[in-house]
Amino acid sequence: MRQILDTIREYEMIRPGMHVLAGVSGGADSVCLLYALREYQKECEFRLTVIHVEHGIRGEESMEDAAFVETLCRQLEIPCRVVHRDVPNLAAERGASLEEAARDARYQIFDEMMDGLRADVTAVAHNENDQAETVLWNLVRGSALKGLGGMQPVRGRLIRPLLFTSREEIEGILRERGISYRTDRTNLETEYTRNRLRLELIPYMEEHLNCRASKHISEASASLRDVQSYIDRCMADAAGRCIVLCREGVVLKLPEYRREDPYLQGELLRRCIRRSQGEKGLKDFGRIHIDLLRELAEKPCGKELHLPGGLCVCRQNEILLFREISQTDCDYMPPKDSSKAGKKREDRPAESGFILPLNGRTEIDGILVQTRQIPGIMVNYDEILSEKKYTKWLSYDTIVDNVCFRKRRTGDYLTVNATGGKKKLKDYMIDQKIPREKRDQMWLVADGSHVLWLPGYRISEAAKVTRETEQVLEITITIPMEEKEYERKSQDSFTGTGSQSADRGGGSQDQP
């Protein structure tokens, strides 16, 4: 317990007079967190309120968890708020996994409760083992250095007092004090990605490689966060020398850029993208885009590059100019292979969009759309179920007319369940809290009024590939890229959490 209290002090997580929310699921980690915060109240006066999110995933067990937390809080005389969310329904509507939908629901509730209760921070129970899982998961996903730094002890209004305490130590604390807790059975099911790391990979490493593997991974992540902090300071100096804001957009001065270290050059290019994109950030950008920008910096004047999010980068004199462009600024590029067009294919924009070929590529508003028709017998069904946010596989057997890439129009709808239930696209966008001003700017893939895919969110149930599908249409939005760095949602025309993956499931609030 002393180590947890020392972490709170070292990182100044809680100060006198603050109002602290604690996310408590009833599991060992969050129960230990609650007792640690109660212990810290003896030396620092602050208000404490418990928040329990009931996800609606495990039926009666889930309700018993909520009752357990309420009873515990009554015994400790701590205010408790229980919030119910139908996570399975949220996951189905968004085309997200249960784990992803549950995590998003928790953080949304924490934000809402902090605002509503005028709280200062929310404490969550991520521990040293969770940190090791996060770092390993980010590593195999291809994350950049920041991702390998794992979770931070303090991030905005979120604090993690248990981050340097192992799960074994947490259970020891509870055992010594005779404190009971609940066990979430979904944490023991290995079909969820993080659970496989927790239950199979890390135990194997600790048994066969090093018994302190989790601790060493956590320590390495702390060192990488220090490295990232140093790089951030170097970047601030380099950006001051190389980047200029002007009325036309963001300017990167190439002579100064070329004098920087190659690593910093890549970071400078990312900084230019972020400043050009505003709230959109780097979510749709991968390493391949940075490599293309490096090449552009060495090309003759007049060359330009169209990137995701309507970003155009021009090579002029001794600068790169980053600017956002509208659809009218961009010429329509017909697909290279128009001979294999669909039933009503025309090599020109449709009145309300662009008819896509069955095999080919179309560039629209700086967005590259690649299509490929594949016999169902040649498709790897397991790959189709894997999580790829901007590559989707659609059942061509179910498509009635042409496949059109366009923006929304009156009468658009999605099929939202296996029984054929439909929902107006407008209603779906409202449910997803997509800002009104963004809705008309979002591109989608449609067959008539039937929306097959709203990129960044979900595909229609009616368009999903099954093992009986005879012809599959593969569609990739933008250009091929590596797995993008996972960041939390930042709304834009290609942002969201949609996927066909069922790889990760729900879990307790103790999970990242």
C-alpha positions as CSV (number, residue, x, y, z in Angstrom):
1,M,0.0,0.0,0.0
2,R,2.9,2.4,0.8
3,Q,4.1,2.2,-2.8
4,I,0.7,3.3,-4.1
5,L,0.6,6.2,-1.7
6,D,4.1,7.2,-2.7
7,T,3.1,7.2,-6.4
8,I,0.2,9.6,-5.6
9,R,2.6,11.9,-3.8
10,E,5.4,11.7,-6.4
11,Y,3.2,12.6,-9.3
12,E,1.1,15.1,-7.3
13,M,-2.0,13.2,-8.4
14,I,-4.2,14.6,-5.6
15,R,-4.0,17.9,-3.8
16,P,-6.0,19.1,-0.8
17,G,-9.5,20.2,-1.6
18,M,-9.8,18.3,-4.8
19,H,-12.9,16.2,-5.8
20,V,-11.7,12.7,-7.0
21,L,-13.8,10.2,-8.8
22,A,-12.7,6.5,-8.6
23,G,-13.7,4.0,-11.3
24,V,-14.5,0.9,-9.4
25,S,-15.7,-2.3,-11.1
26,G,-15.5,-4.5,-8.1
27,G,-12.4,-6.4,-9.3
28,A,-9.3,-6.7,-7.2
29,D,-7.4,-3.8,-8.8
30,S,-10.2,-1.3,-8.4
31,V,-11.1,-2.4,-4.9
32,C,-7.5,-2.0,-3.9
33,L,-7.5,1.5,-5.6
34,L,-10.6,2.4,-3.5
35,Y,-8.9,1.4,-0.2
36,A,-5.7,3.2,-1.2
37,L,-7.6,6.5,-1.9
38,R,-9.4,6.1,1.4
39,E,-6.0,5.6,3.2
40,Y,-4.6,8.7,1.4
41,Q,-7.5,10.8,2.8
42,K,-6.0,10.4,6.2
43,E,-3.1,12.6,5.2
44,C,-4.7,14.8,2.5
45,E,-8.2,16.1,2.7
46,F,-10.2,15.6,-0.5
47,R,-13.7,14.5,-1.6
48,L,-14.1,11.0,-3.0
49,T,-16.9,9.6,-5.1
50,V,-17.1,6.2,-6.7
51,I,-18.3,5.6,-10.2
52,H,-19.4,2.1,-11.3
53,V,-20.2,1.4,-14.9
54,E,-22.5,-1.5,-15.5
55,H,-21.9,-2.6,-19.1
56,G,-24.9,-4.9,-19.6
57,I,-22.6,-7.6,-20.9
58,R,-22.8,-10.4,-18.3
59,G,-26.4,-10.3,-17.3
60,E,-27.0,-11.2,-13.7
61,E,-23.3,-11.3,-12.8
62,S,-23.0,-7.7,-14.0
63,M,-25.8,-6.6,-11.8
64,E,-24.3,-8.5,-8.9
65,D,-21.0,-6.5,-9.4
66,A,-22.9,-3.3,-9.2
67,A,-24.7,-4.4,-6.0
68,F,-21.3,-5.4,-4.5
69,V,-19.8,-2.0,-5.2
70,E,-22.8,-0.2,-3.8
71,T,-22.6,-2.3,-0.6
72,L,-18.9,-1.7,-0.2
73,C,-19.3,2.0,-0.6
74,R,-22.1,2.1,2.0
75,Q,-19.8,0.3,4.4
76,L,-17.0,2.7,3.8
77,E,-19.4,5.7,3.8
78,I,-18.4,6.8,0.3
79,P,-20.8,8.3,-2.2
80,C,-21.4,5.9,-5.1
81,R,-23.0,6.4,-8.6
82,V,-23.9,3.4,-10.7
83,V,-24.3,4.2,-14.4
84,H,-25.9,1.6,-16.8
85,R,-24.9,1.3,-20.5
86,D,-26.1,-1.2,-23.0
87,V,-22.6,-1.9,-24.4
88,P,-23.6,-4.9,-26.7
89,N,-26.1,-2.6,-28.4
90,L,-23.5,0.2,-28.7
91,A,-21.0,-2.2,-30.1
92,A,-23.5,-3.5,-32.7
93,E,-24.5,0.0,-33.8
94,R,-20.9,1.1,-34.3
95,G,-19.6,-2.2,-35.7
96,A,-17.0,-2.2,-32.8
97,S,-15.8,-4.9,-30.5
98,L,-17.3,-5.3,-27.1
99,E,-14.0,-4.4,-25.4
100,E,-13.6,-1.2,-27.5
101,A,-17.2,-0.1,-27.0
102,A,-17.0,-0.8,-23.2
103,R,-13.8,1.2,-22.9
104,D,-15.2,4.1,-24.8
105,A,-18.4,4.1,-22.8
106,R,-16.4,4.1,-19.5
107,Y,-14.3,7.1,-20.5
108,Q,-17.3,9.0,-21.9
109,I,-19.1,8.4,-18.5
110,F,-16.1,9.5,-16.6
111,D,-15.9,12.7,-18.6
112,E,-19.6,13.4,-18.1
113,M,-19.5,12.7,-14.4
114,M,-16.5,14.9,-13.9
115,D,-18.3,17.7,-15.6
116,G,-21.6,17.0,-13.8
117,L,-20.1,16.6,-10.3
118,R,-17.5,19.3,-10.8
119,A,-14.7,16.7,-10.0
120,D,-11.1,17.4,-10.7
121,V,-9.7,13.9,-11.7
122,T,-10.8,10.4,-12.2
123,A,-8.6,7.6,-10.7
124,V,-8.5,4.3,-12.6
125,A,-6.9,1.0,-11.6
126,H,-4.4,0.2,-14.3
127,N,-1.5,-1.6,-12.8
128,E,2.0,-2.7,-13.7
129,N,0.8,-5.8,-15.5
130,D,-1.7,-3.8,-17.5
131,Q,1.2,-1.5,-18.5
132,A,3.2,-4.5,-19.8
133,E,0.2,-5.7,-21.8
134,T,-0.3,-2.3,-23.3
135,V,3.3,-1.9,-24.3
136,L,3.4,-5.4,-25.9
137,W,0.1,-4.8,-27.7
138,N,1.3,-1.5,-29.1
139,L,4.6,-3.1,-30.1
140,V,3.0,-5.9,-32.1
141,R,0.5,-3.3,-33.7
142,G,3.5,-1.3,-35.0
143,S,3.1,1.8,-32.7
144,A,5.6,4.6,-32.8
145,L,7.8,5.5,-29.8
146,K,5.0,7.3,-27.9
147,G,2.9,4.1,-28.0
148,L,5.8,2.1,-26.6
149,G,5.9,4.5,-23.6
150,G,2.6,2.9,-22.6
151,M,0.2,4.6,-20.2
152,Q,1.2,7.7,-18.3
153,P,0.6,8.0,-14.5
154,V,-1.2,11.3,-15.1
155,R,-2.9,12.1,-18.4
156,G,-5.1,15.2,-18.4
157,R,-7.8,14.6,-15.8
158,L,-7.0,10.8,-15.5
159,I,-4.7,9.4,-12.7
160,R,-3.3,5.9,-12.3
161,P,-2.1,5.4,-8.7
162,L,-1.5,1.6,-9.2
163,L,0.5,1.9,-12.3
164,F,3.8,0.8,-10.6
165,T,2.2,-1.9,-8.5
166,S,1.9,-5.5,-9.8
167,R,-1.2,-7.6,-9.8
168,E,0.4,-10.0,-7.4
169,E,1.2,-7.2,-5.0
170,I,-2.4,-5.9,-5.3
171,E,-3.9,-9.3,-4.5
172,G,-1.4,-9.6,-1.6
173,I,-2.6,-6.3,-0.1
174,L,-6.2,-7.5,-0.3
175,R,-5.4,-10.9,1.1
176,E,-3.5,-9.4,4.1
177,R,-6.4,-7.2,5.0
178,G,-9.1,-9.7,4.4
179,I,-10.8,-7.6,1.7
180,S,-13.1,-9.4,-0.8
181,Y,-13.6,-8.6,-4.4
182,R,-15.4,-9.8,-7.6
183,T,-13.9,-11.8,-10.5
184,D,-15.0,-10.9,-14.0
185,R,-15.2,-14.2,-15.9
186,T,-14.6,-12.4,-19.2
187,N,-11.1,-11.6,-18.0
188,L,-10.4,-15.3,-18.1
189,E,-11.6,-15.9,-21.7
190,T,-8.7,-16.1,-24.1
191,E,-10.6,-15.1,-27.3
192,Y,-10.0,-11.5,-26.4
193,T,-6.7,-10.1,-27.5
194,R,-5.6,-8.4,-24.2
195,N,-6.6,-11.6,-22.3
196,R,-4.3,-13.7,-24.5
197,L,-1.5,-11.4,-23.6
198,R,-2.5,-11.5,-19.9
199,L,-3.2,-15.2,-19.6
200,E,-0.8,-16.8,-22.1
201,L,2.0,-14.7,-23.4
202,I,3.1,-12.8,-20.3
203,P,2.9,-15.9,-18.0
204,Y,5.0,-17.8,-20.6
205,M,7.6,-15.1,-20.6
206,E,7.7,-15.0,-16.8
207,E,8.0,-18.7,-16.5
208,H,10.5,-19.4,-19.3
209,L,12.4,-16.1,-19.8
210,N,12.4,-13.9,-16.7
211,C,10.1,-14.0,-13.7
212,R,10.2,-10.2,-13.6
213,A,9.3,-9.7,-17.3
214,S,6.2,-7.5,-16.5
215,K,8.2,-5.2,-14.2
216,H,11.0,-4.9,-16.7
217,I,8.6,-4.0,-19.5
218,S,7.0,-1.4,-17.3
219,E,10.4,0.0,-16.4
220,A,11.4,0.2,-20.0
221,S,8.2,2.0,-20.9
222,A,9.0,4.6,-18.2
223,S,12.5,5.1,-19.8
224,L,10.9,5.5,-23.2
225,R,8.5,8.2,-21.9
226,D,11.7,10.1,-20.7
227,V,13.2,9.7,-24.2
228,Q,9.9,11.0,-25.7
229,S,10.0,14.0,-23.3
230,Y,13.6,14.8,-24.5
231,I,12.6,14.5,-28.1
232,D,9.6,16.7,-27.5
233,R,11.9,19.4,-26.2
234,C,14.2,19.0,-29.2
235,M,11.2,19.2,-31.5
236,A,10.0,22.4,-30.0
237,D,13.4,24.0,-30.9
238,A,13.4,22.4,-34.4
239,A,9.8,23.5,-35.1
240,G,10.8,27.1,-34.3
241,R,13.5,27.0,-36.9
242,C,11.7,25.1,-39.6
243,I,7.9,25.7,-39.5
244,V,6.1,28.9,-40.3
245,L,2.3,29.5,-40.3
246,C,0.9,31.7,-43.1
247,R,-2.4,32.6,-44.7
248,E,-2.0,29.9,-47.3
249,G,-1.3,27.1,-44.8
250,V,1.7,25.6,-43.0
251,V,5.2,26.1,-44.5
252,L,8.2,23.8,-43.9
253,K,11.4,25.6,-44.7
254,L,13.5,22.9,-46.5
255,P,17.1,24.3,-46.0
256,E,16.6,24.3,-42.3
257,Y,14.7,21.0,-42.4
258,R,17.6,19.3,-44.2
259,R,20.0,20.3,-41.4
260,E,18.0,18.4,-38.8
261,D,18.5,14.8,-37.7
262,P,16.6,12.3,-39.9
263,Y,14.4,11.3,-36.9
264,L,13.5,14.9,-36.2
265,Q,12.8,15.4,-39.9
266,G,10.1,12.8,-39.7
267,E,8.7,14.4,-36.5
268,L,8.7,17.8,-38.3
269,L,6.6,16.4,-41.1
270,R,4.2,15.0,-38.6
271,R,4.0,18.3,-36.8
272,C,3.1,20.0,-40.1
273,I,0.3,17.5,-40.7
274,R,-1.1,18.1,-37.2
275,R,-1.0,21.8,-37.6
276,S,-2.7,21.6,-41.0
277,Q,-5.4,19.1,-39.9
278,G,-6.3,20.7,-36.6
279,E,-8.6,18.4,-34.6
280,K,-8.2,15.6,-37.2
281,G,-4.7,15.0,-36.1
282,L,-2.6,12.1,-37.4
283,K,-5.3,9.3,-37.1
284,D,-5.4,8.5,-40.8
285,F,-1.6,8.9,-41.4
286,G,0.9,6.1,-41.4
287,R,4.7,5.8,-42.0
288,I,4.1,5.4,-45.7
289,H,2.8,9.0,-45.8
290,I,5.9,10.3,-44.0
291,D,8.1,8.5,-46.5
292,L,6.1,10.0,-49.4
293,L,6.6,13.5,-47.9
294,R,10.4,12.8,-47.5
295,E,10.5,12.0,-51.2
296,L,8.5,15.1,-52.1
297,A,11.0,17.3,-50.3
298,E,13.7,16.2,-52.8
299,K,11.6,16.5,-55.9
300,P,11.6,19.5,-58.3
301,C,9.3,22.5,-57.7
302,G,5.7,22.2,-58.8
303,K,5.2,18.6,-57.6
304,E,2.4,18.0,-55.1
305,L,1.0,15.2,-53.0
306,H,-2.6,14.5,-52.0
307,L,-3.0,12.9,-48.5
308,P,-5.9,11.8,-46.4
309,G,-8.3,14.4,-44.9
310,G,-8.1,16.6,-48.0
311,L,-4.5,17.6,-47.3
312,C,-2.4,18.8,-50.3
313,V,1.3,19.3,-49.9
314,C,3.1,21.3,-52.7
315,R,6.8,21.6,-53.4
316,Q,7.6,25.3,-54.0
317,N,11.0,26.9,-54.2
318,E,12.6,25.9,-51.0
319,I,9.5,25.1,-49.0
320,L,6.8,22.5,-48.6
321,L,3.3,24.1,-48.4
322,F,0.7,22.1,-46.4
323,R,-2.9,23.2,-47.1
324,E,-6.4,21.8,-47.0
325,I,-8.3,21.6,-50.2
326,S,-11.9,21.3,-51.1
327,Q,-13.4,18.8,-53.7
328,T,-13.6,21.6,-56.3
329,D,-9.8,22.1,-56.0
330,C,-9.2,18.5,-57.0
331,D,-9.5,17.0,-60.5
332,Y,-11.3,13.7,-60.9
333,M,-8.9,10.9,-61.9
334,P,-10.7,8.1,-63.7
335,P,-9.7,4.6,-62.7
336,K,-6.9,2.9,-64.5
337,D,-8.9,-0.2,-65.3
338,S,-12.3,0.9,-66.7
339,S,-12.7,-2.2,-68.9
340,K,-13.7,-4.2,-65.8
341,A,-16.4,-1.8,-64.8
342,G,-19.7,-2.7,-63.1
343,K,-23.0,-3.2,-64.7
344,K,-23.7,0.5,-65.3
345,R,-20.1,1.9,-65.2
346,E,-19.4,5.3,-66.6
347,D,-15.9,7.0,-66.5
348,R,-17.2,10.2,-65.1
349,P,-18.6,11.5,-61.8
350,A,-22.2,10.5,-61.1
351,E,-24.5,13.4,-60.4
352,S,-24.2,12.8,-56.6
353,G,-21.0,10.8,-56.4
354,F,-18.5,8.6,-58.3
355,I,-19.4,5.1,-59.6
356,L,-16.6,2.8,-58.6
357,P,-15.1,0.1,-60.9
358,L,-15.0,-3.4,-59.7
359,N,-11.3,-3.5,-60.2
360,G,-9.4,-0.3,-60.2
361,R,-8.5,2.9,-58.5
362,T,-10.3,6.2,-58.2
363,E,-8.9,9.4,-56.7
364,I,-11.5,11.9,-55.3
365,D,-10.8,14.9,-53.2
366,G,-7.3,13.6,-52.4
367,I,-8.8,10.3,-51.3
368,L,-7.7,7.1,-53.1
369,V,-10.3,4.4,-53.4
370,Q,-9.1,1.0,-54.6
371,T,-11.5,-1.8,-55.5
372,R,-10.9,-5.5,-56.2
373,Q,-13.5,-8.2,-57.0
374,I,-12.5,-11.6,-55.6
375,P,-14.3,-15.0,-55.9
376,G,-15.6,-16.0,-52.5
377,I,-13.8,-19.3,-52.7
378,M,-10.4,-17.5,-52.8
379,V,-11.1,-15.3,-49.8
380,N,-9.6,-15.9,-46.4
381,Y,-12.7,-15.6,-44.2
382,D,-10.6,-15.2,-41.0
383,E,-8.8,-12.2,-42.6
384,I,-12.2,-10.6,-43.3
385,L,-13.1,-10.8,-39.6
386,S,-9.8,-9.1,-38.7
387,E,-9.9,-5.5,-37.7
388,K,-9.0,-3.2,-40.6
389,K,-10.6,0.2,-40.3
390,Y,-10.2,1.4,-43.8
391,T,-10.2,-1.8,-45.8
392,K,-13.5,-3.6,-45.9
393,W,-14.9,-6.7,-47.7
394,L,-18.5,-6.5,-49.0
395,S,-20.7,-9.2,-50.4
396,Y,-21.1,-8.3,-54.1
397,D,-23.9,-10.9,-54.3
398,T,-26.2,-8.5,-52.4
399,I,-25.4,-5.4,-54.5
400,V,-28.3,-4.4,-56.7
401,D,-27.0,-1.4,-58.7
402,N,-23.6,0.3,-59.0
403,V,-21.3,0.8,-56.1
404,C,-21.1,4.6,-55.6
405,F,-18.6,6.7,-53.6
406,R,-20.5,9.8,-52.5
407,K,-21.7,12.0,-49.7
408,R,-25.1,11.5,-48.0
409,R,-28.5,12.3,-49.5
410,T,-32.1,12.1,-48.4
411,G,-33.4,8.6,-48.0
412,D,-30.0,6.9,-47.1
413,Y,-30.2,4.0,-44.7
414,L,-28.2,1.3,-43.1
415,T,-29.2,-2.3,-42.3
416,V,-28.3,-2.6,-38.7
417,N,-29.1,-6.2,-37.7
418,A,-29.2,-9.7,-39.2
419,T,-33.0,-9.7,-39.4
420,G,-32.9,-6.8,-41.9
421,G,-33.8,-4.0,-39.6
422,K,-33.0,-0.6,-41.1
423,K,-32.0,2.8,-39.7
424,K,-32.0,6.1,-41.4
425,L,-28.4,7.3,-41.9
426,K,-29.3,10.6,-40.3
427,D,-30.6,8.9,-37.2
428,Y,-27.4,6.7,-37.1
429,M,-25.2,9.8,-37.3
430,I,-27.1,11.5,-34.5
431,D,-26.8,8.4,-32.3
432,Q,-23.0,8.4,-33.0
433,K,-22.9,12.1,-31.9
434,I,-21.4,13.1,-35.3
435,P,-21.5,17.0,-35.3
436,R,-24.2,18.4,-37.7
437,E,-21.6,20.4,-39.6
438,K,-19.6,17.2,-40.3
439,R,-22.4,15.0,-41.6
440,D,-22.7,16.5,-45.1
441,Q,-18.9,16.3,-45.5
442,M,-18.5,12.6,-44.9
443,W,-17.9,10.2,-47.8
444,L,-19.7,6.9,-47.9
445,V,-20.0,3.8,-50.1
446,A,-23.6,3.1,-51.3
447,D,-25.7,1.0,-53.5
448,G,-28.6,3.3,-54.4
449,S,-29.9,4.6,-51.0
450,H,-28.5,1.5,-49.2
451,V,-25.3,2.7,-47.4
452,L,-22.9,-0.2,-47.6
453,W,-20.1,1.4,-45.6
454,L,-19.7,4.6,-43.6
455,P,-15.8,4.7,-43.4
456,G,-14.6,5.0,-39.9
457,Y,-17.8,3.7,-38.4
458,R,-19.5,0.5,-39.8
459,I,-20.6,-1.5,-42.7
460,S,-24.2,-2.6,-43.4
461,E,-25.2,-5.9,-42.0
462,A,-26.7,-6.7,-45.4
463,A,-23.3,-6.3,-47.0
464,K,-21.3,-8.5,-44.7
465,V,-19.5,-11.4,-46.3
466,T,-20.4,-14.9,-45.1
467,R,-18.9,-18.3,-45.9
468,E,-21.6,-18.7,-48.6
469,T,-20.7,-15.5,-50.4
470,E,-19.8,-16.2,-54.1
471,Q,-18.3,-12.8,-55.0
472,V,-16.5,-10.4,-52.7
473,L,-15.8,-6.7,-53.3
474,E,-12.7,-5.5,-51.4
475,I,-12.6,-1.7,-51.0
476,T,-9.6,0.2,-49.5
477,I,-9.9,3.9,-48.7
478,T,-6.9,6.2,-49.1
479,I,-3.6,4.5,-50.0
480,P,-2.2,1.2,-48.6
481,M,-0.7,1.9,-45.2
482,E,0.6,0.1,-42.1
483,E,-1.6,-0.3,-39.1
484,K,-2.3,3.2,-37.9
485,E,-1.3,4.3,-34.4
486,Y,-4.3,3.8,-32.0
487,E,-5.4,7.1,-30.5
488,R,-8.7,7.9,-28.9
489,K,-11.5,9.3,-31.1
490,S,-11.1,12.7,-32.8
491,Q,-14.2,13.3,-35.0
492,D,-13.7,14.0,-38.7
493,S,-15.0,12.7,-41.9
494,F,-13.0,9.4,-41.6
495,T,-13.0,9.0,-37.8
496,G,-14.7,6.5,-35.6
497,T,-14.4,3.1,-34.2
498,G,-16.1,1.0,-36.8
499,S,-14.7,-2.4,-37.6
500,Q,-15.8,-5.9,-38.5
501,S,-13.7,-7.3,-35.7
502,A,-15.0,-9.4,-32.9
503,D,-11.5,-9.9,-31.6
504,R,-11.8,-8.0,-28.4
505,G,-14.6,-8.3,-25.9
506,G,-15.8,-6.4,-22.9
507,G,-14.2,-6.4,-19.6
508,S,-14.0,-4.7,-16.2
509,Q,-13.0,-1.1,-15.5
510,D,-9.6,-2.5,-14.4
511,Q,-8.6,-3.0,-18.0
512,P,-7.0,-0.2,-20.1
